[in-house]
Amino acid sequence: MSIDHLITKFRSVDTTAICDADKSIRVLDSGIRARSAETRMLGPAFTVHCRGDFFGVLRAIEAASPGEVVVVDGGGAELAYAGELFARGAVVRGLAGIIVDGGYRDIGYVRDCPLPIYSRFVTPMAGTTGHLGALQIPVTCGGVRVAPGDLVLADDEGVIVLDPERAEELLDAAAAIKNAEAGVIARLDKGDTLSDSVNVDAHAEALGAGEPSVLRFLD
């Protein structure tokens, strides 16, 4: 399945619907926040492991292929691993985004940048440039494991990581959820209550009786 096809599917859903489709999805912790004007991204992870030194991030930006997301395991350090020049360089190379478990700087540029950029901190202090860092190895970013080639998706709600072979299945399930939610919204707009669209009473009764039940939309 092509990335372009998955990106098209992602346009009609969001990370919340994908998480509703599968509660086991890897979600980066909320400390990893969007710093750029554009927040939506989807692409394979190009991973970087570094500690207090940002040379590995520069190497990753120059080595990653168009459409990939540079995912930086910076150990959560409050040091800038990238800034305006790296963002501009990533745009030139056609990358899909940058995610840093650490700091980012030059926010005056980044906040209006067309490239999705996420980081844990904003800080003016950059790291050093004396170590290679490690590229394309499994890393931990935002508290979750990210391996090279894992699919990274992000929007205003946050960042998630999917196994590539499950991406289409989950995006289709998310689309079905969004369609069902649209029906509920239409009913609410007409003045119906949530109980008219969701099995609230039946679910409560089953749970109270110790019986298995699933909260679901009504037809």
N, C-alpha and C positions, 0 to 999 in steps of 0.2 A: 504494500500500500504506500503510495507516494505521500511525502510530507505535504505537498500542495493540496492533496485531497483531504488530508486530516485537518489542515488549516481551514479549509472551506467548511467542514463539518463543525469545527470549533466556533465559527462565527455565529452559529445559531444557538449555542449553549453557553454555559459558564462553569467555573470550577465548583460552584455550590451544587449544581445538578450532577456533575460527575461524582462528587463526593457522596451525594445521595444514592447514586447507583452502586457504590461499593465503599463500605465503611473502612476497608483496609488500605485505602489509597494513602500513599505517603504525602503528608502535608508539612511544608516547612513552617517552623514556628513563626508567630506573628511579629517577632522582632525583625524579620527580614521584610522590609517595606519598600514600596515603589518610591523612587526618587525622581522619575521622569514623567513627562506629560503623557507618553504612551505607556500603557500598562499591560496590554494583551500581547502574549507571545506564545509560540509553540515551536519547539525544535529539539533536536537531539542534543544531549549534554556533551560538551567538551570540558573535561574536568581538570582542575588545577589544585594542587596541594602546596601551600606555602605558609611560612610562619614569620611574620614581621618583615617580610621582604617581598617586593612586588615584581621582581624581574620575571618570575614565572608567569605572571598574568600577562605581561607584554608578550612573552613567548607564545602563550596560548592564543592571544588575539591574532598574532601573525600566522599561527599554524592551523587554526580552526577553519573549517570550510564554510562557505556561504550557507546561511540557514541554521547554523549551530548556535547553541547557547553556551557561553563561557560560564561555568559554575566554579566559583572559587571557595575552597575550604581554607579560610584564613584563620581558623581557630577562634573566631569571634573576637579577635583583637581590635581594640579601638584605634586602629591605624588605617590610613587610606591606602588601599591596594590599587586604586585606579582613580582617574579624574577625567577632565575634559578631553585631553589628548587621546586617551585610550578609548573613550566613547566615540570620538570622531574617527579614530582608526578602525573601530569595529563597524561603523557605518560604511566606511569606504570598502571594507571587505565583505559587506553584505551579511553580517552576522544577525542572528535573531534577537539577541539580548545578552545582558551581563547580570549575573547574580553573585553577590559577594557576602560571605559570612565574615564580615569585618567592616571596615569603613570605606566610604567613597567621599570624594571632595569635588570642588568646582561646581557646586550646586547651582550657581548662577547660570551656568550653561546647561547643566543636566536637567533642571526642572522643565525646560522647554525642548529637550532633546527628543528626536523622533525614535530613538532606540530605547526599548524598555530596559530600565536599569533598576535593580533592587539591591539594597544593602542593609546591614544591621545598624550601622552608624553613619553619621555625617561628621567628618573631622578634617581639619586642615593639615594635620600631621601625617606625612607619608612614611612608609617603611623604607628600608634600605634596598640596594640593588646588587647585592653581592652573592646571591645564591640562585641556583638554577630553578629551584622548585621542582615539583614532579607533575608531569602531564599525563593525562589519560589513564589514571588509576582510580579505583573506587575511593570516594571521599565522603565526608560527612558535612552537610550544609544545612543549616537551619534545623539541626537535630535529626535529619534523616539521611540514609545512605543513598548516594547517587553514583551510579556506575557510568562509564563512558557509553554513550548511545542511548541511555534512558531518555524517555520523552519528558521534557519539561514544559509545563503549561502554566500560564499566569494571567491574572486579570485584576480588577479592583479588589477582589476578595482575598487574594493571596496567591501562593505558588504551590503547585502539586507536581508529583513525579509519577509517571506511569511506566509499566513495562510495555515496550513498543508493540509486542504481539497482541496486547489487549486493548490497544488504543481505540481502534475502530469500534469494537464491541462496546466499550464504555461510552464513547461519544454517541453512539446510536441509542444506548440506554438513557443517556442524559437528555437526548432530544425527545424521547418518549416522555420523560418526566416533565420537561418544559411544556410539552403539548398538553399534558394533563393539568399542569398548573395554570395554563392559559384558560382552560375551561373553568377552573375554580374562580379565577379572577373575573371572568365574564359573569359568573353567577353572583359574585360579591358586588360587582358593579350594578347588578339589577336589584340588589337589596336582599339576596339570600344570605343566610348565615354560613359559617364554616361547617356546622353540623349538617347542612344540606348537601355538602360536597365531600365530607370526610366521615368515616365510620366512628365518630367520637363515642357515641353511647355503646355500640356493640363492642368496641375495643375495651372500654372501661369495664363493661360487664364481664368480659372474658378474663381480663387481668384480675379483677376482683375475685373471680372464681378459681384463680390459679390455672387457667387454661391458656394454651398458646394462642397468640393473636398477633396480627400485624396491622399497624395504622396504615390505612390506604384511602385512596380517592374512590368515591362512589361513581358508578356509571351515570 
